[in-house]
Amino acid sequence: MCIILTKKQPLKFPKKLASNKMRPRQRSSNLGLLLLGYQLMQMGLDNIPPVTLAVLGLNVYLFIFPVAPLMKACVSVDQAYWLKDWRRLLLSPFHHADDMHLYFNMASLLWKGVRLERRLGGPYFLYILSVFSVATGLVYLLLEAALTELTQDYSFSMQCAVGFSGVLFGLKVLVNHYFPGGMSYVMGIPVSNRYASWAELVLIHITSPGTSFIGHLSGILVGLLYASGPLKIIMQKCADIVTFNGADYRPRTHYRSSGKYFCCLYLRFKFNFIYKNSNYFYFTGYSGFGDNTPHYTGGLTEEEQLETAIRNSLNEREQAQRPTPPPYGFPLSEEEMRQRRLRRFEH
């Protein structure tokens, strides 16, 4: 959740803590951290992709050792735009109001991050997180500024939001984009995954009045700009430029294994795969029988290697379906052979 911090509800920090930014904050309860640690042990650190685990660790570290007090890390139109404190765009997503705020956001990050990072690859997922963290803050500022102008209520510009949940709402849109279909249960009500983020947006705002409706809405809009708008095209263009210079930030190529390619069994024995879940697999290159190291790609791209594998599978199937030629000579039945043997003995 994005938490709204206002001057009417200031957070009290000890004087010594305010003077030393990197000292750990004092908290009355560590329940959220204990729950998060228990969930990590249940999942197993080996089952969490590296980028997701690193971002989670960064959030926990900045919660224990904050770079700045919350009132100096949260983002608002008044502080970021009018006072030109643009570093809040970078600080606000990674600071949290309390340990339960941190726990709920990180538990959501685990579920979304594991699926998306395995789907897109670590570098591109890190790229998405970086862009979404800044873009969500910018959209939040635009929406709050627009509300201030429309309502002539300056309190919208004073609302200061903090937390990673705006980015998480954007990731939820991406999960529904890359894994379409299915149902989710929001407060026990079955909702199509296509509309689950909107249902959660409304219900969270109703059940938790202190959360930032505009902050969560900003994340959804950023996700829609990527899934259905120009943001994905812009990001991929920038990724192509970076890829041309040496690093590869393009999304990983995937192939559906459920009936789209009938040569799945052929590829399973002839090629090296990393199976991630029941619906997707990742193609890594030719490995031969009993060899797990990808090699001998012949300079082909992954798409070209897959096409070659499909073509070879078709050729093998055609050869298997061809009728076998008759043996040399004239084929004789058992009865004809028996009659010939009898005639030989009679002579």
GIVEN-V197504 format. One record per residue. N is the residue number from 0. SS is DSSP state (H for helix, E for strand, C for the rest). PSI is psi in whole degrees, -180 to 180 (* if undefined). NEAR is the number of other ideal C-beta (glycine too) atoms within 12 Angstrom. Layout:
<<N & SS & PSI & NEAR> <N & SS & PSI & NEAR>>
This chain:
<<0 & C & 144 & 39> <1 & C & 126 & 45> <2 & E & 136 & 40> <3 & E & 126 & 39> <4 & E & 124 & 36> <5 & C & 166 & 24> <6 & H & -19 & 16> <7 & H & -24 & 12> <8 & H & 69 & 18> <9 & C & 150 & 14> <10 & C & 131 & 30> <11 & C & 128 & 14> <12 & C & 143 & 23> <13 & C & 152 & 15> <14 & H & -41 & 10> <15 & H & -37 & 12> <16 & H & -39 & 21> <17 & H & -29 & 19> <18 & H & -19 & 11> <19 & C & 106 & 17> <20 & C & -33 & 21> <21 & C & 8 & 15> <22 & C & 146 & 19> <23 & C & 144 & 20> <24 & C & 155 & 34> <25 & C & 130 & 18> <26 & C & 151 & 24> <27 & C & -19 & 11> <28 & C & 143 & 15> <29 & C & 24 & 22> <30 & H & -42 & 18> <31 & H & -42 & 28> <32 & H & -38 & 28> <33 & H & -42 & 17> <34 & H & -40 & 21> <35 & H & -42 & 32> <36 & H & -39 & 22> <37 & H & -41 & 15> <38 & H & -37 & 24> <39 & H & -40 & 26> <40 & H & -36 & 14> <41 & H & -40 & 14> <42 & H & -36 & 23> <43 & C & 126 & 12> <44 & H & -29 & 19> <45 & H & -19 & 11> <46 & H & -1 & 20> <47 & C & 124 & 28> <48 & C & 154 & 32> <49 & H & -41 & 21> <50 & H & -44 & 28> <51 & H & -44 & 36> <52 & H & -39 & 27> <53 & H & -42 & 21> <54 & H & -40 & 37> <55 & H & -45 & 39> <56 & H & -37 & 26> <57 & H & -43 & 29> <58 & H & -42 & 42> <59 & H & -42 & 30> <60 & H & -44 & 22> <61 & H & -19 & 31> <62 & H & -41 & 35> <63 & H & -40 & 24> <64 & C & 77 & 20> <65 & C & 143 & 35> <66 & C & -35 & 24> <67 & C & 156 & 29> <68 & C & 156 & 29> <69 & H & -39 & 37> <70 & H & -13 & 32> <71 & H & -1 & 27> <72 & H & -23 & 37> <73 & C & 159 & 44> <74 & E & 136 & 51> <75 & C & 162 & 40> <76 & H & -41 & 35> <77 & H & -46 & 27> <78 & H & -44 & 33> <79 & H & -44 & 33> <80 & H & -55 & 23> <81 & H & -38 & 17> <82 & C & 3 & 17> <83 & C & 32 & 12> <84 & C & 73 & 25> <85 & C & -14 & 18> <86 & C & -18 & 21> <87 & H & -27 & 37> <88 & H & -31 & 35> <89 & H & -31 & 23> <90 & H & -38 & 35> <91 & H & -39 & 47> <92 & H & -24 & 45> <93 & H & 11 & 41> <94 & C & 144 & 43> <95 & C & 152 & 42> <96 & C & -40 & 38> <97 & C & 180 & 28> <98 & H & -32 & 27> <99 & H & -35 & 26> <100 & H & -44 & 37> <101 & H & -43 & 42> <102 & H & -50 & 34> <103 & H & -40 & 32> <104 & H & -41 & 44> <105 & H & -33 & 42> <106 & H & -39 & 30> <107 & H & -38 & 36> <108 & H & -38 & 47> <109 & H & -48 & 34> <110 & H & -46 & 24> <111 & H & -41 & 41> <112 & H & -41 & 41> <113 & H & -44 & 34> <114 & H & -46 & 29> <115 & H & -38 & 42> <116 & H & -38 & 38> <117 & H & -29 & 32> <118 & H & -41 & 32> <119 & H & -19 & 41> <120 & C & 151 & 27> <121 & H & -51 & 27> <122 & H & -44 & 23> <123 & H & -33 & 36> <124 & H & -40 & 39> <125 & H & -38 & 28> <126 & H & -44 & 33> <127 & H & -45 & 45> <128 & H & -41 & 41> <129 & H & -46 & 25> <130 & H & -44 & 33> <131 & H & -36 & 46> <132 & H & -42 & 37> <133 & H & -42 & 31> <134 & H & -38 & 34> <135 & H & -41 & 46> <136 & H & -40 & 46> <137 & H & -43 & 31> <138 & H & -37 & 37> <139 & H & -44 & 50> <140 & H & -41 & 36> <141 & H & -43 & 25> <142 & H & -43 & 33> <143 & H & -38 & 38> <144 & H & -39 & 26> <145 & H & -41 & 20> <146 & H & -37 & 23> <147 & H & -42 & 24> <148 & H & -38 & 15> <149 & H & -40 & 11> <150 & H & -12 & 13> <151 & C & 32 & 11> <152 & C & 110 & 16> <153 & C & -11 & 17> <154 & H & -27 & 19> <155 & H & -36 & 29> <156 & H & -18 & 30> <157 & H & -15 & 29> <158 & C & 124 & 37> <159 & E & 120 & 44> <160 & E & 148 & 51> <161 & E & 146 & 47> <162 & C & 163 & 51> <163 & C & -1 & 48> <164 & H & -25 & 51> <165 & H & -43 & 52> <166 & H & -38 & 48> <167 & H & -36 & 44> <168 & H & -37 & 46> <169 & H & -40 & 46> <170 & H & -33 & 45> <171 & H & -38 & 42> <172 & H & -39 & 43> <173 & H & -37 & 41> <174 & H & -43 & 36> <175 & H & -26 & 33> <176 & H & -45 & 30> <177 & H & -21 & 31> <178 & C & 72 & 31> <179 & C & 160 & 17> <180 & C & 174 & 14> <181 & C & 173 & 17> <182 & E & 151 & 16> <183 & E & 154 & 25> <184 & E & 113 & 15> <185 & E & 111 & 23> <186 & C & 38 & 15> <187 & C & 1 & 9> <188 & E & 124 & 15> <189 & E & 127 & 14> <190 & E & 138 & 22> <191 & E & 140 & 18> <192 & H & -24 & 25> <193 & H & -30 & 22> <194 & H & 7 & 21> <195 & H & -39 & 30> <196 & H & -36 & 38> <197 & H & -39 & 28> <198 & H & -42 & 27> <199 & H & -37 & 35> <200 & H & -47 & 36> <201 & H & -46 & 22> <202 & H & -39 & 23> <203 & H & -39 & 36> <204 & H & -34 & 24> <205 & H & -45 & 15> <206 & H & -24 & 14> <207 & C & 88 & 24> <208 & C & -22 & 13> <209 & C & -4 & 25> <210 & E & 161 & 33> <211 & C & 105 & 41> <212 & H & -42 & 34> <213 & H & -36 & 37> <214 & H & -43 & 45> <215 & H & -41 & 43> <216 & H & -37 & 35> <217 & H & -41 & 42> <218 & H & -41 & 48> <219 & H & -42 & 42> <220 & H & -39 & 31> <221 & H & -41 & 43> <222 & H & -40 & 39> <223 & H & -35 & 28> <224 & H & -31 & 27> <225 & H & -47 & 39> <226 & H & -37 & 29> <227 & C & 1 & 18> <228 & C & -161 & 18> <229 & C & -11 & 15> <230 & H & -41 & 30> <231 & H & -42 & 30> <232 & H & -43 & 15> <233 & H & -45 & 17> <234 & H & -40 & 31> <235 & H & -33 & 22> <236 & H & -45 & 16> <237 & H & -38 & 22> <238 & H & -37 & 29> <239 & H & -37 & 18> <240 & H & -44 & 16> <241 & H & -38 & 18> <242 & H & -39 & 18> <243 & H & -30 & 13> <244 & C & 0 & 11> <245 & C & -41 & 8> <246 & C & 154 & 16> <247 & C & 106 & 21> <248 & C & 17 & 29> <249 & C & 152 & 26> <250 & C & 146 & 30> <251 & C & 143 & 29> <252 & C & 134 & 23> <253 & C & 159 & 29> <254 & E & 134 & 29> <255 & E & 140 & 22> <256 & C & -1 & 24> <257 & C & 77 & 13> <258 & C & -9 & 10> <259 & C & -38 & 15> <260 & C & 118 & 24> <261 & C & -9 & 16> <262 & C & 29 & 26> <263 & H & -43 & 24> <264 & H & -38 & 16> <265 & H & -46 & 23> <266 & H & -32 & 30> <267 & H & -35 & 19> <268 & H & -30 & 20> <269 & H & -21 & 27> <270 & E & 161 & 36> <271 & E & 124 & 28> <272 & E & 152 & 28> <273 & E & 105 & 19> <274 & E & 126 & 19> <275 & C & -39 & 26> <276 & C & -173 & 18> <277 & C & -13 & 10> <278 & C & -20 & 21> <279 & E & 150 & 25> <280 & E & 159 & 28> <281 & E & 131 & 28> <282 & E & 128 & 37> <283 & E & -5 & 27> <284 & E & 169 & 30> <285 & E & 139 & 28> <286 & C & -12 & 24> <287 & C & -171 & 15> <288 & C & 129 & 11> <289 & C & 17 & 9> <290 & C & 127 & 16> <291 & C & 9 & 15> <292 & C & 124 & 13> <293 & C & 129 & 21> <294 & C & 179 & 15> <295 & C & 48 & 17> <296 & C & -13 & 22> <297 & C & 23 & 12> <298 & C & 8 & 10> <299 & C & 151 & 17> <300 & C & 172 & 15> <301 & H & -39 & 26> <302 & H & -42 & 15> <303 & H & -37 & 18> <304 & H & -41 & 29> <305 & H & -42 & 34> <306 & H & -40 & 19> <307 & H & -41 & 27> <308 & H & -41 & 34> <309 & H & -42 & 25> <310 & H & -43 & 17> <311 & H & -38 & 21> <312 & H & -41 & 25> <313 & H & -42 & 18> <314 & H & -42 & 16> <315 & H & -37 & 18> <316 & H & -41 & 16> <317 & H & -41 & 12> <318 & H & -36 & 12> <319 & H & -30 & 12> <320 & H & -12 & 10> <321 & C & 140 & 10> <322 & C & 139 & 8> <323 & C & 138 & 9> <324 & C & 151 & 7> <325 & C & 154 & 9> <326 & C & 168 & 8> <327 & C & 138 & 6> <328 & C & -160 & 7> <329 & C & 121 & 10> <330 & C & 133 & 12> <331 & C & 144 & 14> <332 & C & 168 & 10> <333 & H & -37 & 10> <334 & H & -41 & 10> <335 & H & -39 & 13> <336 & H & -39 & 15> <337 & H & -41 & 13> <338 & H & -40 & 14> <339 & H & -39 & 16> <340 & H & -40 & 14> <341 & H & -42 & 12> <342 & H & -32 & 11> <343 & H & -41 & 10> <344 & H & -30 & 9> <345 & H & -32 & 8> <346 & C & * & 7>>
